[in-house]
Every structure is written in C-alpha cells, then in structure tokens.
Amino acid sequence: PVRYERRADIYKAFTNLAASLITLNQIRRFC
C-alpha cells in the first residue's frame, strides 16, 4: 500500500500544479 499512497501523493501534487498553472493563466488574461 506504500506504493499506492506515494502514487496518490504524486497525483495530488500534479493536479495542484495543473490547477495553479490554470489560475495563473486566468490571472494573466485579466491583467
């Protein structure tokens, strides 16, 4: 289960990074 937990953490980090990139792009559009 350790491997599975690690995969979940990586997935969470990846989704967070993608969300931050999207929000950054949206903010740049407004500016």
PyMOL Python script that loads the backbone (N, CA, C, O; Angstrom):
from pymol import cmd

cmd.read_pdbstr("""\
ATOM      1  N   PRO A   1       0.832  -1.220   0.000  1.00  0.00           N
ATOM      2  CA  PRO A   1       0.000   0.000   0.000  1.00  0.00           C
ATOM      3  C   PRO A   1       0.867   1.271   0.000  1.00  0.00           C
ATOM      4  O   PRO A   1       0.379   2.352  -0.328  1.00  0.00           O
ATOM      5  N   VAL A   2       2.127   1.142   0.361  1.00  0.00           N
ATOM      6  CA  VAL A   2       3.003   2.320   0.386  1.00  0.00           C
ATOM      7  C   VAL A   2       3.125   2.887  -1.022  1.00  0.00           C
ATOM      8  O   VAL A   2       3.052   4.101  -1.214  1.00  0.00           O
ATOM      9  N   ARG A   3       3.309   2.016  -2.002  1.00  0.00           N
ATOM     10  CA  ARG A   3       3.438   2.480  -3.387  1.00  0.00           C
ATOM     11  C   ARG A   3       2.171   3.212  -3.806  1.00  0.00           C
ATOM     12  O   ARG A   3       2.232   4.258  -4.453  1.00  0.00           O
ATOM     13  N   TYR A   4       1.032   2.658  -3.435  1.00  0.00           N
ATOM     14  CA  TYR A   4      -0.243   3.285  -3.822  1.00  0.00           C
ATOM     15  C   TYR A   4      -0.365   4.676  -3.199  1.00  0.00           C
ATOM     16  O   TYR A   4      -0.813   5.623  -3.845  1.00  0.00           O
ATOM     17  N   GLU A   5       0.038   4.780  -1.938  1.00  0.00           N
ATOM     18  CA  GLU A   5      -0.042   6.087  -1.255  1.00  0.00           C
ATOM     19  C   GLU A   5       0.883   7.082  -1.948  1.00  0.00           C
ATOM     20  O   GLU A   5       0.523   8.242  -2.145  1.00  0.00           O
ATOM     21  N   ARG A   6       2.060   6.626  -2.309  1.00  0.00           N
ATOM     22  CA  ARG A   6       3.005   7.518  -2.995  1.00  0.00           C
ATOM     23  C   ARG A   6       2.397   7.990  -4.305  1.00  0.00           C
ATOM     24  O   ARG A   6       2.498   9.167  -4.651  1.00  0.00           O
ATOM     25  N   ARG A   7       1.768   7.079  -5.031  1.00  0.00           N
ATOM     26  CA  ARG A   7       1.144   7.448  -6.303  1.00  0.00           C
ATOM     27  C   ARG A   7       0.062   8.494  -6.066  1.00  0.00           C
ATOM     28  O   ARG A   7      -0.061   9.441  -6.842  1.00  0.00           O
ATOM     29  N   ALA A   8      -0.708   8.338  -5.025  1.00  0.00           N
ATOM     30  CA  ALA A   8      -1.780   9.298  -4.710  1.00  0.00           C
ATOM     31  C   ALA A   8      -1.163  10.663  -4.419  1.00  0.00           C
ATOM     32  O   ALA A   8      -1.680  11.687  -4.866  1.00  0.00           O
ATOM     33  N   ASP A   9      -0.062  10.681  -3.674  1.00  0.00           N
ATOM     34  CA  ASP A   9       0.594  11.961  -3.357  1.00  0.00           C
ATOM     35  C   ASP A   9       1.081  12.627  -4.637  1.00  0.00           C
ATOM     36  O   ASP A   9       0.916  13.833  -4.820  1.00  0.00           O
ATOM     37  N   ILE A  10       1.684  11.833  -5.522  1.00  0.00           N
ATOM     38  CA  ILE A  10       2.179  12.396  -6.792  1.00  0.00           C
ATOM     39  C   ILE A  10       1.003  12.932  -7.597  1.00  0.00           C
ATOM     40  O   ILE A  10       1.089  14.004  -8.196  1.00  0.00           O
ATOM     41  N   TYR A  11      -0.096  12.181  -7.609  1.00  0.00           N
ATOM     42  CA  TYR A  11      -1.276  12.620  -8.361  1.00  0.00           C
ATOM     43  C   TYR A  11      -1.809  13.925  -7.792  1.00  0.00           C
ATOM     44  O   TYR A  11      -2.179  14.834  -8.536  1.00  0.00           O
ATOM     45  N   LYS A  12      -1.846  14.012  -6.468  1.00  0.00           N
ATOM     46  CA  LYS A  12      -2.334  15.252  -5.823  1.00  0.00           C
ATOM     47  C   LYS A  12      -1.425  16.413  -6.193  1.00  0.00           C
ATOM     48  O   LYS A  12      -1.908  17.489  -6.547  1.00  0.00           O
ATOM     49  N   ALA A  13      -0.132  16.210  -6.118  1.00  0.00           N
ATOM     50  CA  ALA A  13       0.818  17.280  -6.445  1.00  0.00           C
ATOM     51  C   ALA A  13       0.654  17.694  -7.904  1.00  0.00           C
ATOM     52  O   ALA A  13       0.691  18.882  -8.222  1.00  0.00           O
ATOM     53  N   PHE A  14       0.473  16.718  -8.788  1.00  0.00           N
ATOM     54  CA  PHE A  14       0.321  17.021 -10.214  1.00  0.00           C
ATOM     55  C   PHE A  14      -0.942  17.833 -10.463  1.00  0.00           C
ATOM     56  O   PHE A  14      -0.914  18.811 -11.210  1.00  0.00           O
ATOM     57  N   THR A  15      -2.049  17.434  -9.843  1.00  0.00           N
ATOM     58  CA  THR A  15      -3.312  18.160 -10.035  1.00  0.00           C
ATOM     59  C   THR A  15      -3.202  19.565  -9.451  1.00  0.00           C
ATOM     60  O   THR A  15      -3.704  20.525 -10.036  1.00  0.00           O
ATOM     61  N   ASN A  16      -2.546  19.688  -8.300  1.00  0.00           N
ATOM     62  CA  ASN A  16      -2.376  21.024  -7.701  1.00  0.00           C
ATOM     63  C   ASN A  16      -1.546  21.907  -8.622  1.00  0.00           C
ATOM     64  O   ASN A  16      -1.858  23.084  -8.805  1.00  0.00           O
ATOM     65  N   LEU A  17      -0.494  21.345  -9.201  1.00  0.00           N
ATOM     66  CA  LEU A  17       0.358  22.125 -10.103  1.00  0.00           C
ATOM     67  C   LEU A  17      -0.450  22.563 -11.320  1.00  0.00           C
ATOM     68  O   LEU A  17      -0.359  23.716 -11.741  1.00  0.00           O
ATOM     69  N   ALA A  18      -1.232  21.661 -11.884  1.00  0.00           N
ATOM     70  CA  ALA A  18      -2.047  21.995 -13.059  1.00  0.00           C
ATOM     71  C   ALA A  18      -3.049  23.090 -12.707  1.00  0.00           C
ATOM     72  O   ALA A  18      -3.244  24.025 -13.483  1.00  0.00           O
ATOM     73  N   ALA A  19      -3.682  22.981 -11.547  1.00  0.00           N
ATOM     74  CA  ALA A  19      -4.670  23.989 -11.138  1.00  0.00           C
ATOM     75  C   ALA A  19      -3.995  25.347 -10.963  1.00  0.00           C
ATOM     76  O   ALA A  19      -4.545  26.371 -11.369  1.00  0.00           O
ATOM     77  N   SER A  20      -2.816  25.361 -10.364  1.00  0.00           N
ATOM     78  CA  SER A  20      -2.111  26.638 -10.165  1.00  0.00           C
ATOM     79  C   SER A  20      -1.739  27.243 -11.512  1.00  0.00           C
ATOM     80  O   SER A  20      -1.821  28.459 -11.689  1.00  0.00           O
ATOM     81  N   LEU A  21      -1.332  26.409 -12.462  1.00  0.00           N
ATOM     82  CA  LEU A  21      -0.978  26.918 -13.795  1.00  0.00           C
ATOM     83  C   LEU A  21      -2.206  27.520 -14.466  1.00  0.00           C
ATOM     84  O   LEU A  21      -2.120  28.584 -15.078  1.00  0.00           O
ATOM     85  N   ILE A  22      -3.354  26.843 -14.353  1.00  0.00           N
ATOM     86  CA  ILE A  22      -4.594  27.349 -14.969  1.00  0.00           C
ATOM     87  C   ILE A  22      -4.973  28.685 -14.338  1.00  0.00           C
ATOM     88  O   ILE A  22      -5.320  29.631 -15.045  1.00  0.00           O
ATOM     89  N   THR A  23      -4.908  28.764 -13.018  1.00  0.00           N
ATOM     90  CA  THR A  23      -5.279  30.012 -12.339  1.00  0.00           C
ATOM     91  C   THR A  23      -4.306  31.120 -12.741  1.00  0.00           C
ATOM     92  O   THR A  23      -4.714  32.265 -12.935  1.00  0.00           O
ATOM     93  N   LEU A  24      -3.019  30.782 -12.866  1.00  0.00           N
ATOM     94  CA  LEU A  24      -2.035  31.785 -13.289  1.00  0.00           C
ATOM     95  C   LEU A  24      -2.385  32.303 -14.673  1.00  0.00           C
ATOM     96  O   LEU A  24      -2.328  33.508 -14.918  1.00  0.00           O
ATOM     97  N   ASN A  25      -2.747  31.406 -15.579  1.00  0.00           N
ATOM     98  CA  ASN A  25      -3.104  31.822 -16.941  1.00  0.00           C
ATOM     99  C   ASN A  25      -4.333  32.724 -16.913  1.00  0.00           C
ATOM    100  O   ASN A  25      -4.389  33.721 -17.633  1.00  0.00           O
ATOM    101  N   GLN A  26      -5.320  32.380 -16.084  1.00  0.00           N
ATOM    102  CA  GLN A  26      -6.540  33.190 -16.000  1.00  0.00           C
ATOM    103  C   GLN A  26      -6.208  34.575 -15.457  1.00  0.00           C
ATOM    104  O   GLN A  26      -6.726  35.575 -15.956  1.00  0.00           O
ATOM    105  N   ILE A  27      -5.351  34.644 -14.443  1.00  0.00           N
ATOM    106  CA  ILE A  27      -4.983  35.946 -13.861  1.00  0.00           C
ATOM    107  C   ILE A  27      -4.250  36.778 -14.916  1.00  0.00           C
ATOM    108  O   ILE A  27      -4.476  37.983 -15.025  1.00  0.00           O
ATOM    109  N   ARG A  28      -3.383  36.144 -15.683  1.00  0.00           N
ATOM    110  CA  ARG A  28      -2.646  36.870 -16.723  1.00  0.00           C
ATOM    111  C   ARG A  28      -3.623  37.428 -17.757  1.00  0.00           C
ATOM    112  O   ARG A  28      -3.417  38.529 -18.268  1.00  0.00           O
ATOM    113  N   ARG A  29      -4.664  36.694 -18.064  1.00  0.00           N
ATOM    114  CA  ARG A  29      -5.662  37.168 -19.037  1.00  0.00           C
ATOM    115  C   ARG A  29      -6.323  38.437 -18.521  1.00  0.00           C
ATOM    116  O   ARG A  29      -6.494  39.400 -19.269  1.00  0.00           O
ATOM    117  N   PHE A  30      -6.695  38.442 -17.241  1.00  0.00           N
ATOM    118  CA  PHE A  30      -7.360  39.621 -16.666  1.00  0.00           C
ATOM    119  C   PHE A  30      -6.408  40.810 -16.657  1.00  0.00           C
ATOM    120  O   PHE A  30      -6.830  41.944 -16.880  1.00  0.00           O
ATOM    121  N   CYS A  31      -5.117  40.556 -16.398  1.00  0.00           N
ATOM    122  CA  CYS A  31      -4.142  41.648 -16.395  1.00  0.00           C
ATOM    123  C   CYS A  31      -3.779  41.965 -17.814  1.00  0.00           C
ATOM    124  O   CYS A  31      -2.968  42.858 -18.058  1.00  0.00           O
TER     125      CYS A  31
END
""", "prot")
cmd.dss("prot")
cmd.show_as("cartoon", "prot")
cmd.util.cbc("prot")
cmd.orient("prot")
